[in-house]
Amino acid sequence: MIKGQVDAVSPTIGDWHRVSNPTNDVSISIHVYGANIGKVVRRKVGVNQNVEDFISGYSSECVFRS
């Protein structure tokens, strides 16, 4: 991707992706999920190229305060 580019993934259009920053510049990646990502079982490709289930470990108790 190039600076300012936006991309979308979903189960209907394909959601296998890798996030990385090949430069020394600051990079921001915003992921928006339609579920409680701290509890959803997802899949990843492991170091031996096998598909593994995982739960991200993000807090499922997000609290917003004003």
CHARMM internal coordinates of N, CA and C (Angstrom, degrees):
IC EDIT
DIST 1 N 1 CA 1.4476
DIST 1 CA 1 C 1.5240
ANGL 1 N 1 CA 1 C 109.22
DIST 1 C 2 N 1.2971
ANGL 1 CA 1 C 2 N 115.15
DIHE 1 N 1 CA 1 C 2 N 155.48
DIST 2 N 2 CA 1.4578
ANGL 1 C 2 N 2 CA 120.30
DIHE 1 CA 1 C 2 N 2 CA 177.41
DIST 2 CA 2 C 1.5199
ANGL 2 N 2 CA 2 C 109.68
DIHE 1 C 2 N 2 CA 2 C -112.30
DIST 2 C 3 N 1.3245
ANGL 2 CA 2 C 3 N 116.73
DIHE 2 N 2 CA 2 C 3 N 165.25
DIST 3 N 3 CA 1.4532
ANGL 2 C 3 N 3 CA 122.70
DIHE 2 CA 2 C 3 N 3 CA -178.10
DIST 3 CA 3 C 1.5237
ANGL 3 N 3 CA 3 C 111.00
DIHE 2 C 3 N 3 CA 3 C -49.91
DIST 3 C 4 N 1.3396
ANGL 3 CA 3 C 4 N 115.41
DIHE 3 N 3 CA 3 C 4 N 127.85
DIST 4 N 4 CA 1.4523
ANGL 3 C 4 N 4 CA 121.33
DIHE 3 CA 3 C 4 N 4 CA 177.81
DIST 4 CA 4 C 1.5130
ANGL 4 N 4 CA 4 C 115.16
DIHE 3 C 4 N 4 CA 4 C 86.21
DIST 4 C 5 N 1.3175
ANGL 4 CA 4 C 5 N 118.04
DIHE 4 N 4 CA 4 C 5 N -6.81
DIST 5 N 5 CA 1.4609
ANGL 4 C 5 N 5 CA 120.91
DIHE 4 CA 4 C 5 N 5 CA -177.97
DIST 5 CA 5 C 1.5298
ANGL 5 N 5 CA 5 C 110.20
DIHE 4 C 5 N 5 CA 5 C -75.51
DIST 5 C 6 N 1.3152
ANGL 5 CA 5 C 6 N 115.95
DIHE 5 N 5 CA 5 C 6 N 143.34
DIST 6 N 6 CA 1.4592
ANGL 5 C 6 N 6 CA 122.95
DIHE 5 CA 5 C 6 N 6 CA 178.59
DIST 6 CA 6 C 1.5220
ANGL 6 N 6 CA 6 C 108.00
DIHE 5 C 6 N 6 CA 6 C -121.92
DIST 6 C 7 N 1.3172
ANGL 6 CA 6 C 7 N 116.55
DIHE 6 N 6 CA 6 C 7 N 140.97
DIST 7 N 7 CA 1.4527
ANGL 6 C 7 N 7 CA 121.41
DIHE 6 CA 6 C 7 N 7 CA 178.95
DIST 7 CA 7 C 1.5201
ANGL 7 N 7 CA 7 C 108.72
DIHE 6 C 7 N 7 CA 7 C -134.29
DIST 7 C 8 N 1.3115
ANGL 7 CA 7 C 8 N 116.84
DIHE 7 N 7 CA 7 C 8 N 159.62
DIST 8 N 8 CA 1.4609
ANGL 7 C 8 N 8 CA 121.55
DIHE 7 CA 7 C 8 N 8 CA 179.55
DIST 8 CA 8 C 1.5193
ANGL 8 N 8 CA 8 C 109.50
DIHE 7 C 8 N 8 CA 8 C -133.05
DIST 8 C 9 N 1.3182
ANGL 8 CA 8 C 9 N 114.98
DIHE 8 N 8 CA 8 C 9 N 144.36
DIST 9 N 9 CA 1.4580
ANGL 8 C 9 N 9 CA 121.37
DIHE 8 CA 8 C 9 N 9 CA 174.08
DIST 9 CA 9 C 1.5207
ANGL 9 N 9 CA 9 C 107.76
DIHE 8 C 9 N 9 CA 9 C -136.61
DIST 9 C 10 N 1.3056
ANGL 9 CA 9 C 10 N 116.47
DIHE 9 N 9 CA 9 C 10 N 152.45
DIST 10 N 10 CA 1.4619
ANGL 9 C 10 N 10 CA 122.20
DIHE 9 CA 9 C 10 N 10 CA 176.15
DIST 10 CA 10 C 1.5159
ANGL 10 N 10 CA 10 C 107.82
DIHE 9 C 10 N 10 CA 10 C -163.30
DIST 10 C 11 N 1.3227
ANGL 10 CA 10 C 11 N 117.26
DIHE 10 N 10 CA 10 C 11 N 166.10
DIST 11 N 11 CA 1.4637
ANGL 10 C 11 N 11 CA 118.37
DIHE 10 CA 10 C 11 N 11 CA 177.80
DIST 11 CA 11 C 1.5337
ANGL 11 N 11 CA 11 C 112.94
DIHE 10 C 11 N 11 CA 11 C -59.58
DIST 11 C 12 N 1.3225
ANGL 11 CA 11 C 12 N 117.70
DIHE 11 N 11 CA 11 C 12 N -25.30
DIST 12 N 12 CA 1.4627
ANGL 11 C 12 N 12 CA 119.43
DIHE 11 CA 11 C 12 N 12 CA -179.44
DIST 12 CA 12 C 1.5210
ANGL 12 N 12 CA 12 C 113.53
DIHE 11 C 12 N 12 CA 12 C -82.46
DIST 12 C 13 N 1.3436
ANGL 12 CA 12 C 13 N 117.84
DIHE 12 N 12 CA 12 C 13 N -24.91
DIST 13 N 13 CA 1.4698
ANGL 12 C 13 N 13 CA 120.01
DIHE 12 CA 12 C 13 N 13 CA 179.27
DIST 13 CA 13 C 1.5185
ANGL 13 N 13 CA 13 C 112.49
DIHE 12 C 13 N 13 CA 13 C -113.74
DIST 13 C 14 N 1.3152
ANGL 13 CA 13 C 14 N 117.13
DIHE 13 N 13 CA 13 C 14 N 0.17
DIST 14 N 14 CA 1.4658
ANGL 13 C 14 N 14 CA 121.76
DIHE 13 CA 13 C 14 N 14 CA 179.35
DIST 14 CA 14 C 1.5148
ANGL 14 N 14 CA 14 C 110.29
DIHE 13 C 14 N 14 CA 14 C 107.47
DIST 14 C 15 N 1.3168
ANGL 14 CA 14 C 15 N 117.46
DIHE 14 N 14 CA 14 C 15 N 124.58
DIST 15 N 15 CA 1.4637
ANGL 14 C 15 N 15 CA 118.81
DIHE 14 CA 14 C 15 N 15 CA -175.95
DIST 15 CA 15 C 1.5198
ANGL 15 N 15 CA 15 C 114.27
DIHE 14 C 15 N 15 CA 15 C -126.08
DIST 15 C 16 N 1.3404
ANGL 15 CA 15 C 16 N 118.25
DIHE 15 N 15 CA 15 C 16 N 22.07
DIST 16 N 16 CA 1.4615
ANGL 15 C 16 N 16 CA 120.93
DIHE 15 CA 15 C 16 N 16 CA 172.44
DIST 16 CA 16 C 1.5128
ANGL 16 N 16 CA 16 C 107.51
DIHE 15 C 16 N 16 CA 16 C -87.38
DIST 16 C 17 N 1.3282
ANGL 16 CA 16 C 17 N 117.17
DIHE 16 N 16 CA 16 C 17 N 120.56
DIST 17 N 17 CA 1.4509
ANGL 16 C 17 N 17 CA 119.88
DIHE 16 CA 16 C 17 N 17 CA 179.95
DIST 17 CA 17 C 1.5266
ANGL 17 N 17 CA 17 C 110.00
DIHE 16 C 17 N 17 CA 17 C -153.84
DIST 17 C 18 N 1.3065
ANGL 17 CA 17 C 18 N 114.64
DIHE 17 N 17 CA 17 C 18 N 160.66
DIST 18 N 18 CA 1.4632
ANGL 17 C 18 N 18 CA 121.90
DIHE 17 CA 17 C 18 N 18 CA 177.69
DIST 18 CA 18 C 1.5203
ANGL 18 N 18 CA 18 C 107.41
DIHE 17 C 18 N 18 CA 18 C -122.22
DIST 18 C 19 N 1.3197
ANGL 18 CA 18 C 19 N 115.79
DIHE 18 N 18 CA 18 C 19 N 137.50
DIST 19 N 19 CA 1.4552
ANGL 18 C 19 N 19 CA 120.83
DIHE 18 CA 18 C 19 N 19 CA 178.62
DIST 19 CA 19 C 1.5236
ANGL 19 N 19 CA 19 C 107.82
DIHE 18 C 19 N 19 CA 19 C -110.93
DIST 19 C 20 N 1.3244
ANGL 19 CA 19 C 20 N 115.96
DIHE 19 N 19 CA 19 C 20 N 124.44
DIST 20 N 20 CA 1.4606
ANGL 19 C 20 N 20 CA 120.33
DIHE 19 CA 19 C 20 N 20 CA 177.81
DIST 20 CA 20 C 1.5179
ANGL 20 N 20 CA 20 C 109.23
DIHE 19 C 20 N 20 CA 20 C -154.55
DIST 20 C 21 N 1.3143
ANGL 20 CA 20 C 21 N 116.12
DIHE 20 N 20 CA 20 C 21 N 166.91
DIST 21 N 21 CA 1.4514
ANGL 20 C 21 N 21 CA 122.53
DIHE 20 CA 20 C 21 N 21 CA 178.95
DIST 21 CA 21 C 1.5286
ANGL 21 N 21 CA 21 C 107.46
DIHE 20 C 21 N 21 CA 21 C -128.70
DIST 21 C 22 N 1.3314
ANGL 21 CA 21 C 22 N 118.21
DIHE 21 N 21 CA 21 C 22 N 102.36
DIST 22 N 22 CA 1.4595
ANGL 21 C 22 N 22 CA 120.76
DIHE 21 CA 21 C 22 N 22 CA -175.57
DIST 22 CA 22 C 1.5327
ANGL 22 N 22 CA 22 C 114.24
DIHE 21 C 22 N 22 CA 22 C -78.49
DIST 22 C 23 N 1.3207
ANGL 22 CA 22 C 23 N 118.02
DIHE 22 N 22 CA 22 C 23 N -0.43
DIST 23 N 23 CA 1.4618
ANGL 22 C 23 N 23 CA 120.69
DIHE 22 CA 22 C 23 N 23 CA -179.21
DIST 23 CA 23 C 1.5236
ANGL 23 N 23 CA 23 C 110.13
DIHE 22 C 23 N 23 CA 23 C -116.69
DIST 23 C 24 N 1.3097
ANGL 23 CA 23 C 24 N 116.21
DIHE 23 N 23 CA 23 C 24 N 175.12
DIST 24 N 24 CA 1.4657
ANGL 23 C 24 N 24 CA 121.55
DIHE 23 CA 23 C 24 N 24 CA 176.23
DIST 24 CA 24 C 1.5140
ANGL 24 N 24 CA 24 C 111.87
DIHE 23 C 24 N 24 CA 24 C -88.06
DIST 24 C 25 N 1.3346
ANGL 24 CA 24 C 25 N 117.48
DIHE 24 N 24 CA 24 C 25 N 0.37
DIST 25 N 25 CA 1.4564
ANGL 24 C 25 N 25 CA 121.24
DIHE 24 CA 24 C 25 N 25 CA 179.05
DIST 25 CA 25 C 1.5252
ANGL 25 N 25 CA 25 C 110.44
DIHE 24 C 25 N 25 CA 25 C -75.19
DIST 25 C 26 N 1.3183
ANGL 25 CA 25 C 26 N 115.48
DIHE 25 N 25 CA 25 C 26 N 160.92
DIST 26 N 26 CA 1.4618
ANGL 25 C 26 N 26 CA 121.00
DIHE 25 CA 25 C 26 N 26 CA 174.10
DIST 26 CA 26 C 1.5221
ANGL 26 N 26 CA 26 C 108.47
DIHE 25 C 26 N 26 CA 26 C -71.62
DIST 26 C 27 N 1.3008
ANGL 26 CA 26 C 27 N 116.20
DIHE 26 N 26 CA 26 C 27 N 137.93
DIST 27 N 27 CA 1.4573
ANGL 26 C 27 N 27 CA 121.84
DIHE 26 CA 26 C 27 N 27 CA 179.88
DIST 27 CA 27 C 1.5170
ANGL 27 N 27 CA 27 C 109.24
DIHE 26 C 27 N 27 CA 27 C -130.53
DIST 27 C 28 N 1.3207
ANGL 27 CA 27 C 28 N 116.51
DIHE 27 N 27 CA 27 C 28 N 139.36
DIST 28 N 28 CA 1.4633
ANGL 27 C 28 N 28 CA 121.17
DIHE 27 CA 27 C 28 N 28 CA 178.68
DIST 28 CA 28 C 1.5185
ANGL 28 N 28 CA 28 C 108.53
DIHE 27 C 28 N 28 CA 28 C -120.69
DIST 28 C 29 N 1.3106
ANGL 28 CA 28 C 29 N 116.12
DIHE 28 N 28 CA 28 C 29 N 128.16
DIST 29 N 29 CA 1.4564
ANGL 28 C 29 N 29 CA 122.08
DIHE 28 CA 28 C 29 N 29 CA 177.72
DIST 29 CA 29 C 1.5183
ANGL 29 N 29 CA 29 C 107.61
DIHE 28 C 29 N 29 CA 29 C -122.19
DIST 29 C 30 N 1.3164
ANGL 29 CA 29 C 30 N 116.78
DIHE 29 N 29 CA 29 C 30 N 117.46
DIST 30 N 30 CA 1.4600
ANGL 29 C 30 N 30 CA 121.34
DIHE 29 CA 29 C 30 N 30 CA -179.83
DIST 30 CA 30 C 1.5207
ANGL 30 N 30 CA 30 C 108.38
DIHE 29 C 30 N 30 CA 30 C -107.09
DIST 30 C 31 N 1.3122
ANGL 30 CA 30 C 31 N 116.14
DIHE 30 N 30 CA 30 C 31 N 121.83
DIST 31 N 31 CA 1.4591
ANGL 30 C 31 N 31 CA 122.29
DIHE 30 CA 30 C 31 N 31 CA 177.09
DIST 31 CA 31 C 1.5250
ANGL 31 N 31 CA 31 C 108.18
DIHE 30 C 31 N 31 CA 31 C -108.41
DIST 31 C 32 N 1.3065
ANGL 31 CA 31 C 32 N 117.03
DIHE 31 N 31 CA 31 C 32 N 129.75
DIST 32 N 32 CA 1.4584
ANGL 31 C 32 N 32 CA 122.11
DIHE 31 CA 31 C 32 N 32 CA 177.64
DIST 32 CA 32 C 1.5236
ANGL 32 N 32 CA 32 C 107.42
DIHE 31 C 32 N 32 CA 32 C -116.34
DIST 32 C 33 N 1.3187
ANGL 32 CA 32 C 33 N 116.28
DIHE 32 N 32 CA 32 C 33 N 122.77
DIST 33 N 33 CA 1.4568
ANGL 32 C 33 N 33 CA 121.59
DIHE 32 CA 32 C 33 N 33 CA -176.92
DIST 33 CA 33 C 1.5265
ANGL 33 N 33 CA 33 C 109.88
DIHE 32 C 33 N 33 CA 33 C -113.74
DIST 33 C 34 N 1.3043
ANGL 33 CA 33 C 34 N 116.39
DIHE 33 N 33 CA 33 C 34 N 150.28
DIST 34 N 34 CA 1.4589
ANGL 33 C 34 N 34 CA 121.27
DIHE 33 CA 33 C 34 N 34 CA 178.27
DIST 34 CA 34 C 1.5104
ANGL 34 N 34 CA 34 C 112.24
DIHE 33 C 34 N 34 CA 34 C -98.65
DIST 34 C 35 N 1.3317
ANGL 34 CA 34 C 35 N 116.70
DIHE 34 N 34 CA 34 C 35 N 29.55
DIST 35 N 35 CA 1.4659
ANGL 34 C 35 N 35 CA 120.75
DIHE 34 CA 34 C 35 N 35 CA -178.10
DIST 35 CA 35 C 1.5245
ANGL 35 N 35 CA 35 C 108.72
DIHE 34 C 35 N 35 CA 35 C -157.10
DIST 35 C 36 N 1.2969
ANGL 35 CA 35 C 36 N 117.05
DIHE 35 N 35 CA 35 C 36 N 173.35
DIST 36 N 36 CA 1.4573
ANGL 35 C 36 N 36 CA 122.97
DIHE 35 CA 35 C 36 N 36 CA 175.75
DIST 36 CA 36 C 1.5260
ANGL 36 N 36 CA 36 C 107.76
DIHE 35 C 36 N 36 CA 36 C -77.32
DIST 36 C 37 N 1.3126
ANGL 36 CA 36 C 37 N 116.90
DIHE 36 N 36 CA 36 C 37 N 94.08
DIST 37 N 37 CA 1.4596
ANGL 36 C 37 N 37 CA 122.64
DIHE 36 CA 36 C 37 N 37 CA -171.72
DIST 37 CA 37 C 1.5355
ANGL 37 N 37 CA 37 C 112.58
DIHE 36 C 37 N 37 CA 37 C -65.50
DIST 37 C 38 N 1.3414
ANGL 37 CA 37 C 38 N 117.58
DIHE 37 N 37 CA 37 C 38 N -16.15
DIST 38 N 38 CA 1.4592
ANGL 37 C 38 N 38 CA 121.04
DIHE 37 CA 37 C 38 N 38 CA 176.39
DIST 38 CA 38 C 1.5163
ANGL 38 N 38 CA 38 C 113.43
DIHE 37 C 38 N 38 CA 38 C -78.50
DIST 38 C 39 N 1.3468
ANGL 38 CA 38 C 39 N 116.81
DIHE 38 N 38 CA 38 C 39 N -5.86
DIST 39 N 39 CA 1.4636
ANGL 38 C 39 N 39 CA 120.20
DIHE 38 CA 38 C 39 N 39 CA -179.35
DIST 39 CA 39 C 1.5283
ANGL 39 N 39 CA 39 C 113.67
DIHE 38 C 39 N 39 CA 39 C -128.15
DIST 39 C 40 N 1.3164
ANGL 39 CA 39 C 40 N 118.03
DIHE 39 N 39 CA 39 C 40 N -9.80
DIST 40 N 40 CA 1.4639
ANGL 39 C 40 N 40 CA 121.96
DIHE 39 CA 39 C 40 N 40 CA -175.66
DIST 40 CA 40 C 1.5325
ANGL 40 N 40 CA 40 C 110.36
DIHE 39 C 40 N 40 CA 40 C -80.00
DIST 40 C 41 N 1.3199
ANGL 40 CA 40 C 41 N 116.87
DIHE 40 N 40 CA 40 C 41 N 130.08
DIST 41 N 41 CA 1.4611
ANGL 40 C 41 N 41 CA 121.25
DIHE 40 CA 40 C 41 N 41 CA 174.84
DIST 41 CA 41 C 1.5266
ANGL 41 N 41 CA 41 C 107.57
DIHE 40 C 41 N 41 CA 41 C -78.41
DIST 41 C 42 N 1.3376
ANGL 41 CA 41 C 42 N 115.91
DIHE 41 N 41 CA 41 C 42 N 123.33
DIST 42 N 42 CA 1.4621
ANGL 41 C 42 N 42 CA 121.66
DIHE 41 CA 41 C 42 N 42 CA 179.55
DIST 42 CA 42 C 1.5221
ANGL 42 N 42 CA 42 C 108.76
DIHE 41 C 42 N 42 CA 42 C -120.56
DIST 42 C 43 N 1.3254
ANGL 42 CA 42 C 43 N 116.99
DIHE 42 N 42 CA 42 C 43 N -178.18
DIST 43 N 43 CA 1.4632
ANGL 42 C 43 N 43 CA 120.84
DIHE 42 CA 42 C 43 N 43 CA -179.57
DIST 43 CA 43 C 1.5202
ANGL 43 N 43 CA 43 C 109.97
DIHE 42 C 43 N 43 CA 43 C -128.21
DIST 43 C 44 N 1.3265
ANGL 43 CA 43 C 44 N 115.26
DIHE 43 N 43 CA 43 C 44 N 149.59
DIST 44 N 44 CA 1.4621
ANGL 43 C 44 N 44 CA 121.68
DIHE 43 CA 43 C 44 N 44 CA 176.36
DIST 44 CA 44 C 1.5138
ANGL 44 N 44 CA 44 C 108.76
DIHE 43 C 44 N 44 CA 44 C -142.57
DIST 44 C 45 N 1.3202
ANGL 44 CA 44 C 45 N 115.85
DIHE 44 N 44 CA 44 C 45 N 161.29
DIST 45 N 45 CA 1.4569
ANGL 44 C 45 N 45 CA 121.61
DIHE 44 CA 44 C 45 N 45 CA 174.43
DIST 45 CA 45 C 1.5233
ANGL 45 N 45 CA 45 C 106.84
DIHE 44 C 45 N 45 CA 45 C -92.76
DIST 45 C 46 N 1.3236
ANGL 45 CA 45 C 46 N 116.32
DIHE 45 N 45 CA 45 C 46 N 120.08
DIST 46 N 46 CA 1.4532
ANGL 45 C 46 N 46 CA 121.80
DIHE 45 CA 45 C 46 N 46 CA -176.95
DIST 46 CA 46 C 1.5231
ANGL 46 N 46 CA 46 C 112.76
DIHE 45 C 46 N 46 CA 46 C -79.44
DIST 46 C 47 N 1.3250
ANGL 46 CA 46 C 47 N 115.60
DIHE 46 N 46 CA 46 C 47 N -179.96
DIST 47 N 47 CA 1.4633
ANGL 46 C 47 N 47 CA 121.30
DIHE 46 CA 46 C 47 N 47 CA -176.86
DIST 47 CA 47 C 1.5270
ANGL 47 N 47 CA 47 C 112.78
DIHE 46 C 47 N 47 CA 47 C -62.66
DIST 47 C 48 N 1.3259
ANGL 47 CA 47 C 48 N 117.70
DIHE 47 N 47 CA 47 C 48 N -26.68
DIST 48 N 48 CA 1.4617
ANGL 47 C 48 N 48 CA 121.27
DIHE 47 CA 47 C 48 N 48 CA 178.11
DIST 48 CA 48 C 1.5194
ANGL 48 N 48 CA 48 C 111.88
DIHE 47 C 48 N 48 CA 48 C -95.49
DIST 48 C 49 N 1.3395
ANGL 48 CA 48 C 49 N 116.61
DIHE 48 N 48 CA 48 C 49 N 18.55
DIST 49 N 49 CA 1.4719
ANGL 48 C 49 N 49 CA 123.85
DIHE 48 CA 48 C 49 N 49 CA 179.65
DIST 49 CA 49 C 1.5286
ANGL 49 N 49 CA 49 C 112.92
DIHE 48 C 49 N 49 CA 49 C 66.17
DIST 49 C 50 N 1.3275
ANGL 49 CA 49 C 50 N 117.65
DIHE 49 N 49 CA 49 C 50 N 17.68
DIST 50 N 50 CA 1.4517
ANGL 49 C 50 N 50 CA 120.35
DIHE 49 CA 49 C 50 N 50 CA 176.06
DIST 50 CA 50 C 1.5355
ANGL 50 N 50 CA 50 C 109.25
DIHE 49 C 50 N 50 CA 50 C -94.73
DIST 50 C 51 N 1.3114
ANGL 50 CA 50 C 51 N 116.95
DIHE 50 N 50 CA 50 C 51 N 148.75
DIST 51 N 51 CA 1.4656
ANGL 50 C 51 N 51 CA 121.86
DIHE 50 CA 50 C 51 N 51 CA -179.97
DIST 51 CA 51 C 1.5234
ANGL 51 N 51 CA 51 C 108.38
DIHE 50 C 51 N 51 CA 51 C -83.79
DIST 51 C 52 N 1.3393
ANGL 51 CA 51 C 52 N 115.55
DIHE 51 N 51 CA 51 C 52 N 128.05
DIST 52 N 52 CA 1.4641
ANGL 51 C 52 N 52 CA 121.66
DIHE 51 CA 51 C 52 N 52 CA -176.52
DIST 52 CA 52 C 1.5239
ANGL 52 N 52 CA 52 C 109.85
DIHE 51 C 52 N 52 CA 52 C -124.87
DIST 52 C 53 N 1.3267
ANGL 52 CA 52 C 53 N 117.17
DIHE 52 N 52 CA 52 C 53 N 141.63
DIST 53 N 53 CA 1.4583
ANGL 52 C 53 N 53 CA 121.86
DIHE 52 CA 52 C 53 N 53 CA 171.98
DIST 53 CA 53 C 1.5244
ANGL 53 N 53 CA 53 C 108.62
DIHE 52 C 53 N 53 CA 53 C -79.57
DIST 53 C 54 N 1.3361
ANGL 53 CA 53 C 54 N 117.23
DIHE 53 N 53 CA 53 C 54 N 147.41
DIST 54 N 54 CA 1.4540
ANGL 53 C 54 N 54 CA 120.79
DIHE 53 CA 53 C 54 N 54 CA 174.93
DIST 54 CA 54 C 1.5274
ANGL 54 N 54 CA 54 C 110.04
DIHE 53 C 54 N 54 CA 54 C -157.24
DIST 54 C 55 N 1.3113
ANGL 54 CA 54 C 55 N 116.01
DIHE 54 N 54 CA 54 C 55 N 159.15
DIST 55 N 55 CA 1.4592
ANGL 54 C 55 N 55 CA 123.44
DIHE 54 CA 54 C 55 N 55 CA 169.47
DIST 55 CA 55 C 1.5130
ANGL 55 N 55 CA 55 C 105.18
DIHE 54 C 55 N 55 CA 55 C -115.68
DIST 55 C 56 N 1.3131
ANGL 55 CA 55 C 56 N 117.26
DIHE 55 N 55 CA 55 C 56 N 131.19
DIST 56 N 56 CA 1.4574
ANGL 55 C 56 N 56 CA 122.11
DIHE 55 CA 55 C 56 N 56 CA -168.57
DIST 56 CA 56 C 1.5236
ANGL 56 N 56 CA 56 C 115.02
DIHE 55 C 56 N 56 CA 56 C -58.27
DIST 56 C 57 N 1.3160
ANGL 56 CA 56 C 57 N 117.82
DIHE 56 N 56 CA 56 C 57 N -30.92
DIST 57 N 57 CA 1.4527
ANGL 56 C 57 N 57 CA 119.28
DIHE 56 CA 56 C 57 N 57 CA -177.78
DIST 57 CA 57 C 1.5134
ANGL 57 N 57 CA 57 C 112.58
DIHE 56 C 57 N 57 CA 57 C 90.66
DIST 57 C 58 N 1.3336
ANGL 57 CA 57 C 58 N 117.76
DIHE 57 N 57 CA 57 C 58 N -3.30
DIST 58 N 58 CA 1.4627
ANGL 57 C 58 N 58 CA 119.71
DIHE 57 CA 57 C 58 N 58 CA 174.69
DIST 58 CA 58 C 1.5139
ANGL 58 N 58 CA 58 C 108.74
DIHE 57 C 58 N 58 CA 58 C -63.27
DIST 58 C 59 N 1.2960
ANGL 58 CA 58 C 59 N 116.32
DIHE 58 N 58 CA 58 C 59 N 150.36
DIST 59 N 59 CA 1.4579
ANGL 58 C 59 N 59 CA 120.29
DIHE 58 CA 58 C 59 N 59 CA -179.90
DIST 59 CA 59 C 1.5142
ANGL 59 N 59 CA 59 C 110.70
DIHE 58 C 59 N 59 CA 59 C -63.61
DIST 59 C 60 N 1.3102
ANGL 59 CA 59 C 60 N 116.49
DIHE 59 N 59 CA 59 C 60 N 131.27
DIST 60 N 60 CA 1.4557
ANGL 59 C 60 N 60 CA 120.60
DIHE 59 CA 59 C 60 N 60 CA 175.44
DIST 60 CA 60 C 1.5189
ANGL 60 N 60 CA 60 C 110.65
DIHE 59 C 60 N 60 CA 60 C -93.17
DIST 60 C 61 N 1.3203
ANGL 60 CA 60 C 61 N 117.01
DIHE 60 N 60 CA 60 C 61 N 6.65
DIST 61 N 61 CA 1.4637
ANGL 60 C 61 N 61 CA 122.12
DIHE 60 CA 60 C 61 N 61 CA -179.67
DIST 61 CA 61 C 1.5239
ANGL 61 N 61 CA 61 C 110.56
DIHE 60 C 61 N 61 CA 61 C -114.12
DIST 61 C 62 N 1.3028
ANGL 61 CA 61 C 62 N 116.80
DIHE 61 N 61 CA 61 C 62 N 51.19
DIST 62 N 62 CA 1.4622
ANGL 61 C 62 N 62 CA 121.24
DIHE 61 CA 61 C 62 N 62 CA 179.54
DIST 62 CA 62 C 1.5200
ANGL 62 N 62 CA 62 C 110.33
DIHE 61 C 62 N 62 CA 62 C -69.64
DIST 62 C 63 N 1.3151
ANGL 62 CA 62 C 63 N 116.93
DIHE 62 N 62 CA 62 C 63 N 128.54
DIST 63 N 63 CA 1.4573
ANGL 62 C 63 N 63 CA 121.70
DIHE 62 CA 62 C 63 N 63 CA -179.34
DIST 63 CA 63 C 1.5229
ANGL 63 N 63 CA 63 C 108.70
DIHE 62 C 63 N 63 CA 63 C -121.35
DIST 63 C 64 N 1.3167
ANGL 63 CA 63 C 64 N 115.85
DIHE 63 N 63 CA 63 C 64 N 126.23
DIST 64 N 64 CA 1.4576
ANGL 63 C 64 N 64 CA 120.84
DIHE 63 CA 63 C 64 N 64 CA 177.08
DIST 64 CA 64 C 1.5215
ANGL 64 N 64 CA 64 C 108.87
DIHE 63 C 64 N 64 CA 64 C -102.73
DIST 64 C 65 N 1.3128
ANGL 64 CA 64 C 65 N 116.06
DIHE 64 N 64 CA 64 C 65 N 131.46
DIST 65 N 65 CA 1.4637
ANGL 64 C 65 N 65 CA 120.54
DIHE 64 CA 64 C 65 N 65 CA 179.45
DIST 65 CA 65 C 1.5217
ANGL 65 N 65 CA 65 C 108.44
DIHE 64 C 65 N 65 CA 65 C -122.82
DIST 65 C 66 N 1.3170
ANGL 65 CA 65 C 66 N 116.22
DIHE 65 N 65 CA 65 C 66 N 142.79
DIST 66 N 66 CA 1.4806
ANGL 65 C 66 N 66 CA 119.97
DIHE 65 CA 65 C 66 N 66 CA 177.62
DIST 66 CA 66 C 1.5073
ANGL 66 N 66 CA 66 C 110.35
DIHE 65 C 66 N 66 CA 66 C -106.93
END
COOR INIT
IC SEED 1 N 1 CA 1 C
IC BUILD
